[in-house]
Amino acid sequence: MSPSSFLGYDLRVKRTIKRQPGPAFTPALDAWPDAGVYQLWIELRRPLRVTVGALGLIHFTRGMYVYTGRARRGLRARVLRHVRGAQRLHWHIDYLLAEQAARVGEVLLASWDPNDECRVNRAAADGRVAVPGFGASDCRNNCPGHLWNVC
């Protein structure tokens, strides 16, 4: 008996793991600066009920959402953290992205200037604010939220 058979599996058999394709980065991530404003385009494949920090229990409908965020430094690391999944839930968006039904389909560099966050966010406001105050706890421009339901 081989050692692999003894352990209950055969090392010669390769298993195919279905993986979701990673998100598209526009422009390519290696061209991003160290600071700026980004937008995550998120698909929720089913309705969700998620407890989001101090905001409490939130009901999300199935559909497309756009989240606007910024990083004053470490922009690439920030968006990769969102895409790969955070070990520790810190920002509001971490709670939503921790759900299996949430998938980031595209990540856009919206501005090289982190001070443009609210201007970029308001430009995405053709949808409806998904959750009042979501992602906007440090917002100084009275944005209703930084997560929009766009369809």
ChimeraX attribute file (.defattr): number of C-alpha atoms within 10 A of each C-alpha:
attribute: neighborCount
match mode: 1-to-1
recipient: residues
	/A:1	5
	/A:2	8
	/A:3	10
	/A:4	11
	/A:5	10
	/A:6	9
	/A:7	9
	/A:8	8
	/A:9	10
	/A:10	12
	/A:11	12
	/A:12	7
	/A:13	7
	/A:14	7
	/A:15	7
	/A:16	6
	/A:17	6
	/A:18	6
	/A:19	6
	/A:20	8
	/A:21	9
	/A:22	12
	/A:23	16
	/A:24	14
	/A:25	17
	/A:26	15
	/A:27	12
	/A:28	11
	/A:29	16
	/A:30	8
	/A:31	11
	/A:32	17
	/A:33	15
	/A:34	14
	/A:35	20
	/A:36	23
	/A:37	24
	/A:38	26
	/A:39	25
	/A:40	24
	/A:41	21
	/A:42	25
	/A:43	19
	/A:44	20
	/A:45	14
	/A:46	12
	/A:47	13
	/A:48	17
	/A:49	12
	/A:50	16
	/A:51	14
	/A:52	18
	/A:53	13
	/A:54	7
	/A:55	13
	/A:56	9
	/A:57	11
	/A:58	14
	/A:59	13
	/A:60	17
	/A:61	16
	/A:62	16
	/A:63	15
	/A:64	19
	/A:65	25
	/A:66	25
	/A:67	21
	/A:68	27
	/A:69	25
	/A:70	24
	/A:71	20
	/A:72	13
	/A:73	13
	/A:74	13
	/A:75	23
	/A:76	19
	/A:77	12
	/A:78	17
	/A:79	22
	/A:80	13
	/A:81	13
	/A:82	17
	/A:83	20
	/A:84	12
	/A:85	15
	/A:86	16
	/A:87	9
	/A:88	9
	/A:89	15
	/A:90	11
	/A:91	16
	/A:92	20
	/A:93	19
	/A:94	19
	/A:95	17
	/A:96	22
	/A:97	20
	/A:98	19
	/A:99	14
	/A:100	11
	/A:101	15
	/A:102	20
	/A:103	22
	/A:104	21
	/A:105	17
	/A:106	17
	/A:107	25
	/A:108	20
	/A:109	24
	/A:110	20
	/A:111	19
	/A:112	19
	/A:113	14
	/A:114	18
	/A:115	15
	/A:116	15
	/A:117	23
	/A:118	22
	/A:119	14
	/A:120	18
	/A:121	23
	/A:122	15
	/A:123	9
	/A:124	21
	/A:125	18
	/A:126	10
	/A:127	15
	/A:128	16
	/A:129	20
	/A:130	21
	/A:131	17
	/A:132	15
	/A:133	18
	/A:134	20
	/A:135	19
	/A:136	20
	/A:137	13
	/A:138	8
	/A:139	14
	/A:140	8
	/A:141	10
	/A:142	11
	/A:143	19
	/A:144	20
	/A:145	23
	/A:146	29
	/A:147	30
	/A:148	26
	/A:149	22
	/A:150	17
	/A:151	12
